[in-house]
Amino acid sequence: MDVSFLKPVDTWFWVFSISVLIAILATYLSIRNHAELRWLLILRGISLIIALFLLLQPRFKWTETNTIELDWNFYVDNSVSIGYHPALSLQTIKSELSQLVFNLNKQDIAPYLFSFSESVSALENVQSWDGKGSSTNLGSVISHIVSDQEKLAGATIITDGQINQGLDPSQLIQKVEVPVYTLGIGHSTPLVDLSIQSIDAPTVAIKGEDLRITVTINSTGDMQERVNVILYQGKKMLGSRYLQTKGFGSRAQARFMFAPSNLGENEYRVKVSTVSQEINIENNQQKFFVTILKDRYKVALITGSPSFNTSVIKRYIRKYPRVELDHFVRRKNGYLPALKSFWSRPYQLIIFDNYPLKELSSKTQRIYSKKIGAEKSSLLWLLGGSVTEKSASSIIPFFHLRMKDQIQTGEKTLWYMTPEALSRSIFQGLELNDGLDFWQNFPPILASYNFESTNDEIEAIAYNQGSDIVPLMFLGEKQGIRSAVWASPEFSTIHHRLSGTNYSKIFPELWTRLFSWLLKTSGDKNLYFRLNKESYQQGEEILITGTSIGNKNGSKNQAFITTQNDSLEINSAELRFNPESKRWEGNIWAPKPGKYSYEISIQDGSAPPVKQNGRFIVEESQIELNEVALNSPLLENLSMKTNGAYYPWASRAELFNKVLPRERQEKINRSTRFNEESWVLVTLIVLLTIEWVIRKRIGLP
């Protein structure tokens, strides 16, 4: 024990202390024949000595030794593959493990039991071990040992060593400071199995263009067989490829290429032939979907009277890919070319430019109505200076509009698109230099007529900023027919006035987005995402790929996938944009067997997210069964790096010589200050109280 004083001892202290002692001694000698006074002096002297001692603020230091009994942690593999080793059943392993724990208890060792699959959890007893985990995350075991190693004598891991999830345990083991012993279950030769590892195919393709599909086949076990990989569309076989498998976890790829002909969402199926003694045939076939878009889009441009708008709109249309434009221009003696070809050909989009000049007859209206309804053609109307109030009234029923009045003033005003309009998926990704205020840099324009919608599905998306707010642009879809209206004769004015400015690309891009929507070049949606397969095994990695049609700012946006089961959210993950392949990519892990829905959303932070929904199935078969074998090299490496040892399950008795009671001596440094101890103050009070009682008994004040 060490004693130190926090307050240094000076000369005045010694002078005072010696003076007090001399005074006490002299007084004692003078009253030594008076017993009562002698005891009073002794008590007063003890109190003064304690008080003098406390003035030095003494501190006492000493060291205590504490003995800590160290624990043993046992980790048992709870993945489903444990029960599929041919030589050992799960029940046999449980029985033999119970005996092992019983024998350890006889050696005064009570190991703490844990099970692990995706994560580590406490195990009440061996009998509660069910072997139903969906995957093997050995990295979580190593992390658990690291967090507990201060109180551990060591750890024992019982597993087959087949990891398929989590961090690499060979890297994490470097942080372990206690011996780790491993018991290996099974044989090193895996069971035979073939599985479709992945299907790499685009989510959207163009009709008639080559579609390339790559199928990756995984083979495990001791096998050297030739297998057949077949691609189907419905019952039609599109192709067949022979592959030579090599087993032992090797992979081989089958590549297919064909030109799709059916528009819309097409279902395809890949199937690989089975082999003898295959453990799991549920993973030998998979379905996937590809949306096929049109290869050419027919557009008709009907011009009542050519204007500056005509050349600009033609330029915009011709810049759009895969578009065939038929331009019909009204002359004195009719149209050039004749409208006969217009009536006989189907068009995906009909554009009315500065049309009609005269009121349409009821017959012409009926013919238009029949053609548009039969072909589901989209409509675009660009007003021009030659369109009169009467002629406009005869065509606006096709756009579900009615005329309120003609605008009399010739004042040009600024205009803007509403935030709700810009939040539509077709306009997402527009590069706006000044946010929603970029319209302030656009030239003012005239508005000719004041229209209003006659249907809730047709909305005004742009307005002028004059004294009377007048709708300038309408957009909507009614009964499968999409339509848009531009209600100003100064379409070309905006284009030419913005030329050479920082805003020169915004207006053309806006109309490119609009044409894409009217032509339905992205089908009926903007997102084309797909999982790499339709059904999965529990614990298998699910790969997500997809594209966002018309979105040029993929790398600046955020994308997420959320999975649900019976409206209950299971998990979610962020998708990453790959600039090389120009698509979104990500992965999640298949949960327990069942039917699941998923939702993919893309957002740019300034508009509501664009969403796509889908479904997938998790089969009863397990990803763990793809490779049922003992990975002894991994277990030997883990034990070697921690000064432990590896034993096969048959040699588990060797563990009794290693798992022994151990303890650790822990030295604890303690200290105390007398002037801070409450019992010292109590002692002083007791001494003074006794002194006071004695004084009263002998009659002293």
FIBA-843187 format. One line per 3 residues: number of its first residue (from 1); their letters; for each residue z, y, x of C-alpha. Coordinates in steps of 0.25 Angstrom, whole numbers, plus 5000, padded with zeros to 4 digits. Example, Ala and Ser with C-alpha at 12.3 -4.5 7.8 and 13.67 -1.06 7.14 Angstrom:
% FIBA-843187
1	as	5031/4982/5049; 5029/4996/5055
% end
This chain:
% FIBA-843187
1	mdv	5000/5000/5000; 4997/5014/5005; 5004/5027/5002
4	sfl	4998/5040/5003; 5002/5054/4999; 4992/5063/4993
7	kpv	5001/5076/4996; 5003/5078/5011; 5018/5078/5016
10	dtw	5021/5092/5023; 5033/5097/5030; 5039/5104/5018
13	fwv	5039/5091/5010; 5047/5084/5021; 5056/5096/5022
16	fsi	5059/5096/5007; 5060/5080/5007; 5070/5080/5018
19	svl	5078/5091/5012; 5079/5084/4999; 5083/5071/5006
22	iai	5094/5078/5014; 5099/5085/5002; 5100/5072/4994
25	lat	5107/5065/5006; 5117/5076/5008; 5120/5076/4993
28	yls	5121/5061/4993; 5132/5061/5004; 5140/5072/4997
31	irn	5141/5065/4984; 5141/5050/4989; 5155/5048/4983
34	hae	5150/5052/4969; 5142/5040/4963; 5136/5047/4951
37	lrw	5131/5059/4959; 5126/5049/4970; 5117/5042/4960
40	lli	5112/5056/4955; 5108/5060/4969; 5101/5046/4971
43	lrg	5093/5048/4958; 5089/5063/4962; 5085/5059/4976
46	isl	5076/5048/4971; 5069/5057/4961; 5067/5068/4972
49	iia	5062/5057/4982; 5052/5053/4971; 5048/5067/4968
52	lfl	5046/5070/4983; 5037/5057/4984; 5029/5061/4973
55	llq	5026/5075/4979; 5018/5068/4990; 5009/5061/4979
58	prf	5010/5047/4985; 4999/5037/4982; 5000/5022/4984
61	kwt	4988/5013/4987; 4987/4998/4987; 4977/4987/4985
64	etn	4978/4976/4975; 4970/4963/4975; 4964/4958/4962
67	tie	4958/4944/4961; 4946/4943/4951; 4941/4930/4946
70	ldw	4926/4930/4946; 4917/4925/4935; 4905/4916/4934
73	nfy	4893/4919/4925; 4884/4908/4920; 4871/4912/4914
76	vdn	4863/4902/4906; 4848/4904/4902; 4847/4905/4887
79	svs	4831/4906/4887; 4824/4895/4878; 4817/4889/4890
82	igy	4831/4883/4895; 4830/4873/4883; 4816/4868/4886
85	hpa	4817/4862/4900; 4813/4847/4899; 4825/4841/4907
88	lsl	4836/4849/4900; 4839/4853/4886; 4847/4865/4882
91	qti	4858/4856/4876; 4859/4849/4889; 4860/4861/4897
94	kse	4870/4867/4888; 4879/4854/4889; 4878/4854/4904
97	lsq	4881/4869/4905; 4893/4867/4897; 4898/4856/4906
100	lvf	4895/4865/4918; 4904/4876/4912; 4915/4866/4908
103	nln	4916/4861/4923; 4916/4876/4928; 4928/4879/4918
106	kqd	4935/4867/4925; 4934/4874/4938; 4940/4887/4932
109	iap	4927/4894/4930; 4923/4899/4917; 4909/4905/4918
112	ylf	4904/4916/4909; 4892/4911/4902; 4879/4919/4899
115	sfs	4866/4916/4893; 4853/4924/4896; 4839/4925/4891
118	esv	4834/4939/4888; 4848/4944/4892; 4862/4939/4896
121	sal	4872/4936/4885; 4886/4929/4886; 4886/4915/4882
124	env	4899/4910/4874; 4897/4896/4879; 4886/4886/4883
127	qsw	4884/4881/4869; 4880/4894/4864; 4868/4894/4874
130	dgk	4856/4892/4865; 4844/4894/4875; 4836/4902/4865
133	gss	4833/4915/4874; 4819/4920/4873; 4818/4923/4888
136	tnl	4825/4922/4902; 4830/4935/4908; 4836/4931/4921
139	gsv	4837/4945/4926; 4847/4948/4915; 4856/4937/4921
142	ish	4856/4943/4935; 4859/4957/4929; 4871/4951/4922
145	ivs	4876/4944/4935; 4875/4958/4942; 4883/4965/4931
148	dqe	4894/4954/4932; 4894/4951/4946; 4907/4959/4950
151	kla	4915/4948/4942; 4906/4936/4945; 4908/4925/4955
154	gat	4894/4921/4952; 4884/4917/4941; 4876/4905/4937
157	iit	4862/4906/4930; 4857/4894/4922; 4842/4895/4919
160	dgq	4828/4890/4922; 4825/4903/4928; 4813/4906/4920
163	inq	4814/4921/4918; 4804/4929/4909; 4811/4942/4906
166	gld	4819/4952/4913; 4820/4957/4928; 4818/4948/4940
169	psq	4831/4941/4943; 4827/4939/4958; 4828/4954/4959
172	liq	4841/4956/4951; 4848/4945/4959; 4849/4954/4971
175	kve	4860/4962/4964; 4869/4949/4962; 4881/4948/4971
178	vpv	4887/4934/4966; 4881/4920/4967; 4871/4916/4956
181	ytl	4870/4901/4954; 4858/4896/4946; 4856/4883/4938
184	gig	4842/4880/4935; 4837/4873/4922; 4825/4865/4921
187	hst	4813/4860/4930; 4804/4869/4939; 4791/4864/4932
190	plv	4789/4872/4919; 4784/4866/4906; 4769/4867/4903
193	dls	4765/4879/4894; 4753/4888/4892; 4755/4902/4886
196	iqs	4746/4914/4883; 4753/4924/4892; 4745/4936/4887
199	ida	4733/4941/4880; 4727/4954/4886; 4717/4960/4876
202	ptv	4714/4974/4871; 4720/4979/4858; 4708/4986/4854
205	aik	4693/4983/4857; 4679/4988/4853; 4670/4979/4845
208	ged	4659/4973/4854; 4666/4976/4867; 4671/4965/4876
211	lri	4685/4962/4873; 4693/4956/4885; 4705/4947/4883
214	tvt	4714/4940/4894; 4723/4929/4890; 4734/4925/4900
217	ins	4738/4910/4900; 4752/4906/4906; 4754/4892/4910
220	tgd	4767/4886/4914; 4771/4872/4919; 4764/4862/4927
223	mqe	4750/4862/4922; 4736/4863/4927; 4727/4863/4914
226	rvn	4715/4870/4909; 4717/4877/4896; 4708/4884/4886
229	vil	4711/4898/4881; 4704/4902/4868; 4702/4915/4862
232	yqg	4700/4916/4846; 4697/4926/4836; 4701/4919/4823
235	kkm	4695/4906/4824; 4684/4910/4833; 4685/4907/4847
238	lgs	4681/4919/4856; 4682/4912/4870; 4689/4901/4878
241	ryl	4693/4900/4892; 4698/4889/4901; 4710/4892/4910
244	qtk	4716/4883/4921; 4731/4884/4920; 4740/4882/4932
247	gfg	4754/4882/4926; 4767/4886/4932; 4767/4900/4926
250	sra	4752/4903/4930; 4743/4912/4921; 4728/4911/4918
253	qar	4719/4921/4911; 4708/4919/4901; 4699/4930/4898
256	fmf	4690/4932/4886; 4680/4943/4883; 4672/4945/4869
259	aps	4667/4956/4861; 4674/4958/4848; 4666/4960/4835
262	nlg	4677/4961/4824; 4683/4975/4821; 4697/4977/4819
265	ene	4709/4969/4823; 4705/4955/4829; 4714/4943/4831
268	yrv	4712/4934/4843; 4719/4922/4847; 4720/4916/4861
271	kvs	4724/4901/4863; 4726/4892/4875; 4726/4877/4874
274	tvs	4739/4869/4876; 4742/4859/4887; 4750/4847/4887
277	qei	4765/4848/4887; 4765/4862/4884; 4779/4867/4880
280	nie	4774/4879/4871; 4761/4880/4864; 4765/4892/4855
283	nnq	4761/4901/4866; 4746/4896/4868; 4740/4905/4858
286	qkf	4741/4920/4855; 4734/4930/4846; 4730/4945/4849
289	fvt	4723/4956/4842; 4712/4966/4846; 4707/4977/4837
292	ilk	4692/4979/4838; 4686/4993/4836; 4672/4997/4832
295	dry	4662/4998/4844; 4654/5009/4837; 4657/5020/4827
298	kva	4647/5026/4818; 4649/5041/4815; 4640/5049/4805
301	lit	4640/5064/4807; 4634/5072/4795; 4631/5086/4798
304	gsp	4627/5096/4787; 4624/5107/4796; 4625/5106/4811
307	sfn	4635/5116/4817; 4642/5118/4830; 4652/5107/4825
310	tsv	4641/5097/4824; 4639/5096/4839; 4654/5096/4842
313	ikr	4657/5085/4832; 4645/5076/4838; 4650/5078/4852
316	yir	4664/5073/4848; 4659/5061/4841; 4650/5057/4852
319	kyp	4661/5057/4862; 4668/5047/4854; 4665/5033/4859
322	rve	4657/5022/4851; 4652/5032/4841; 4638/5032/4835
325	ldh	4635/5046/4828; 4625/5048/4818; 4623/5063/4815
328	fvr	4616/5067/4802; 4612/5081/4801; 4608/5088/4789
331	rkn	4594/5095/4790; 4585/5102/4779; 4579/5089/4775
334	gyl	4591/5080/4776; 4599/5074/4787; 4594/5070/4800
337	pal	4595/5058/4802; 4594/5054/4787; 4607/5051/4780
340	ksf	4601/5038/4776; 4606/5031/4789; 4620/5038/4787
343	wsr	4621/5031/4773; 4617/5017/4779; 4626/5017/4791
346	pyq	4641/5015/4791; 4649/5026/4799; 4663/5026/4803
349	lii	4664/5041/4803; 4656/5051/4795; 4657/5066/4800
352	fdn	4653/5077/4790; 4649/5089/4799; 4647/5103/4792
355	ypl	4644/5094/4779; 4640/5094/4768; 4632/5107/4766
358	kel	4631/5105/4752; 4639/5099/4741; 4638/5083/4742
361	ssk	4632/5077/4729; 4640/5067/4722; 4630/5056/4726
364	tqr	4632/5060/4741; 4647/5060/4739; 4646/5046/4733
367	iys	4637/5040/4744; 4647/5046/4754; 4659/5040/4747
370	kki	4652/5027/4746; 4648/5026/4761; 4662/5032/4766
373	gae	4670/5022/4757; 4661/5010/4761; 4661/5013/4776
376	kss	4675/5019/4777; 4669/5030/4785; 4678/5040/4791
379	llw	4675/5055/4788; 4675/5068/4796; 4671/5081/4790
382	llg	4669/5093/4798; 4667/5106/4790; 4656/5116/4794
385	gsv	4652/5129/4791; 4641/5124/4781; 4650/5117/4772
388	tek	4652/5124/4759; 4664/5123/4749; 4656/5115/4740
391	sas	4650/5105/4750; 4664/5103/4756; 4670/5100/4742
394	sii	4660/5088/4741; 4664/5081/4754; 4679/5083/4754
397	pff	4682/5072/4744; 4678/5062/4755; 4689/5068/4764
400	hlr	4700/5069/4752; 4700/5084/4753; 4699/5095/4743
403	mkd	4695/5110/4745; 4706/5120/4742; 4697/5132/4745
406	qiq	4688/5138/4755; 4694/5147/4766; 4688/5161/4765
409	tge	4693/5167/4777; 4685/5166/4790; 4697/5167/4799
412	ktl	4698/5157/4810; 4712/5151/4812; 4719/5141/4822
415	wym	4721/5127/4817; 4730/5116/4821; 4732/5101/4818
418	tpe	4746/5097/4812; 4756/5089/4821; 4755/5078/4810
421	als	4741/5077/4813; 4742/5076/4828; 4753/5066/4826
424	rsi	4742/5056/4820; 4739/5045/4829; 4724/5049/4831
427	fqg	4728/5062/4837; 4739/5057/4846; 4737/5059/4861
430	lel	4729/5072/4860; 4732/5080/4873; 4738/5093/4867
433	ndg	4740/5103/4878; 4749/5112/4869; 4755/5102/4860
436	ldf	4753/5104/4845; 4750/5119/4848; 4737/5117/4855
439	wqn	4729/5121/4842; 4733/5135/4846; 4722/5134/4857
442	fpp	4711/5130/4847; 4701/5140/4842; 4703/5146/4828
445	ila	4694/5140/4817; 4689/5142/4803; 4693/5134/4791
448	syn	4683/5133/4780; 4689/5126/4768; 4703/5123/4764
451	fes	4704/5108/4761; 4716/5099/4756; 4718/5084/4756
454	tnd	4717/5076/4743; 4724/5064/4749; 4737/5062/4757
457	eie	4730/5054/4767; 4721/5065/4771; 4729/5076/4779
460	aia	4726/5089/4785; 4729/5089/4800; 4724/5102/4804
463	ynq	4726/5117/4798; 4721/5131/4802; 4732/5141/4805
466	gsd	4727/5152/4796; 4734/5160/4785; 4730/5148/4776
469	ivp	4733/5135/4782; 4721/5126/4779; 4719/5112/4783
472	lmf	4708/5111/4794; 4707/5096/4796; 4710/5083/4788
475	lge	4712/5069/4792; 4715/5056/4784; 4712/5042/4779
478	kqg	4709/5038/4765; 4706/5024/4761; 4702/5020/4775
481	irs	4693/5032/4776; 4697/5042/4787; 4693/5057/4786
484	avw	4694/5070/4793; 4690/5084/4790; 4688/5096/4799
487	asp	4688/5109/4790; 4683/5119/4799; 4669/5123/4803
490	efs	4673/5126/4817; 4675/5112/4823; 4666/5116/4835
493	tih	4673/5129/4838; 4685/5122/4842; 4678/5113/4851
496	hrl	4670/5124/4858; 4682/5134/4859; 4691/5123/4866
499	sgt	4680/5119/4876; 4685/5122/4890; 4699/5124/4886
502	nys	4711/5115/4888; 4710/5111/4873; 4695/5106/4874
505	kif	4699/5092/4873; 4708/5092/4861; 4699/5095/4850
508	pel	4689/5084/4854; 4700/5074/4856; 4706/5077/4843
511	wtr	4692/5074/4836; 4691/5061/4845; 4704/5057/4839
514	lfs	4699/5060/4825; 4686/5053/4827; 4693/5041/4832
517	wll	4702/5041/4820; 4690/5043/4810; 4682/5032/4817
520	kts	4694/5022/4818; 4690/5019/4832; 4704/5014/4834
523	gdk	4703/5006/4822; 4714/5009/4812; 4725/5012/4822
526	nly	4727/5019/4835; 4736/5009/4842; 4731/4995/4847
529	frl	4743/4988/4852; 4744/4973/4854; 4754/4963/4859
532	nke	4748/4953/4869; 4751/4942/4859; 4754/4940/4845
535	syq	4765/4930/4846; 4775/4928/4857; 4786/4919/4862
538	qge	4800/4923/4863; 4803/4931/4875; 4788/4933/4879
541	eil	4783/4946/4884; 4775/4954/4873; 4764/4963/4879
544	itg	4760/4975/4872; 4746/4982/4874; 4739/4992/4866
547	tsi	4731/5005/4865; 4732/5018/4857; 4718/5022/4853
550	gnk	4715/5037/4855; 4728/5039/4863; 4724/5045/4876
553	ngs	4738/5048/4881; 4744/5034/4881; 4751/5036/4894
556	knq	4758/5048/4888; 4763/5041/4876; 4774/5031/4873
559	afi	4772/5018/4866; 4782/5008/4861; 4783/4994/4855
562	ttq	4794/4990/4845; 4796/4976/4840; 4803/4973/4827
565	nds	4808/4961/4819; 4811/4963/4804; 4811/4978/4806
568	lei	4821/4976/4817; 4817/4982/4830; 4818/4972/4841
571	nsa	4814/4980/4854; 4804/4991/4859; 4797/4994/4872
574	elr	4789/5005/4877; 4774/5002/4880; 4767/5008/4893
577	fnp	4753/5014/4894; 4744/5007/4904; 4735/5018/4909
580	esk	4726/5007/4916; 4723/4999/4904; 4725/5011/4894
583	rwe	4734/5003/4885; 4749/5002/4882; 4757/4990/4887
586	gni	4771/4985/4886; 4779/4972/4883; 4791/4967/4875
589	wap	4797/4953/4874; 4796/4944/4863; 4809/4943/4855
592	kpg	4814/4930/4847; 4804/4923/4838; 4800/4930/4826
595	kys	4789/4940/4820; 4790/4954/4826; 4783/4967/4823
598	yei	4780/4978/4833; 4777/4993/4833; 4770/5000/4844
601	siq	4771/5015/4844; 4764/5026/4853; 4769/5040/4853
604	dgs	4766/5053/4861; 4779/5060/4858; 4772/5070/4849
607	app	4768/5062/4837; 4772/5050/4829; 4770/5037/4836
610	vkq	4757/5029/4833; 4762/5015/4829; 4756/5000/4829
613	ngr	4763/4988/4823; 4761/4974/4825; 4768/4960/4825
616	fiv	4771/4948/4834; 4777/4935/4834; 4787/4928/4843
619	ees	4786/4913/4842; 4797/4903/4844; 4791/4899/4857
622	qie	4798/4905/4869; 4792/4912/4881; 4803/4904/4889
625	lne	4795/4891/4886; 4783/4896/4894; 4790/4892/4907
628	val	4801/4881/4905; 4805/4878/4920; 4815/4881/4931
631	nsp	4813/4892/4940; 4822/4887/4951; 4817/4897/4962
634	lle	4821/4909/4954; 4835/4903/4952; 4836/4899/4967
637	nls	4833/4913/4971; 4843/4919/4962; 4854/4910/4967
640	mkt	4850/4911/4982; 4851/4927/4981; 4865/4926/4976
643	nga	4871/4915/4985; 4871/4906/4973; 4864/4893/4971
646	yyp	4853/4887/4962; 4856/4873/4955; 4847/4865/4946
649	was	4854/4862/4933; 4856/4847/4937; 4864/4852/4949
652	rae	4873/4862/4941; 4885/4854/4946; 4883/4861/4959
655	lfn	4887/4874/4953; 4902/4869/4952; 4903/4871/4967
658	kvl	4898/4886/4966; 4904/4891/4953; 4919/4892/4958
661	pre	4930/4902/4954; 4929/4914/4962; 4938/4927/4963
664	rqe	4937/4940/4969; 4948/4948/4976; 4947/4963/4972
667	kin	4955/4973/4979; 4960/4985/4970; 4965/4998/4977
670	rst	4976/5005/4969; 4983/5018/4971; 4994/5026/4964
673	rfn	5000/5040/4965; 5015/5040/4962; 5014/5054/4956
676	ees	5004/5049/4946; 5012/5037/4942; 5020/5039/4929
679	wvl	5031/5029/4933; 5035/5038/4944; 5038/5050/4934
682	vtl	5045/5040/4925; 5054/5036/4937; 5057/5051/4940
685	ivl	5061/5053/4926; 5070/5041/4925; 5077/5045/4938
688	lti	5080/5059/4933; 5084/5053/4920; 5094/5044/4926
691	ewv	5099/5056/4935; 5101/5064/4922; 5109/5053/4915
694	irk	5118/5051/4927; 5121/5066/4928; 5124/5067/4913
697	rig	5134/5055/4915; 5142/5062/4926; 5142/5075/4919
700	lp	5132/5083/4928; 5122/5093/4922
% end
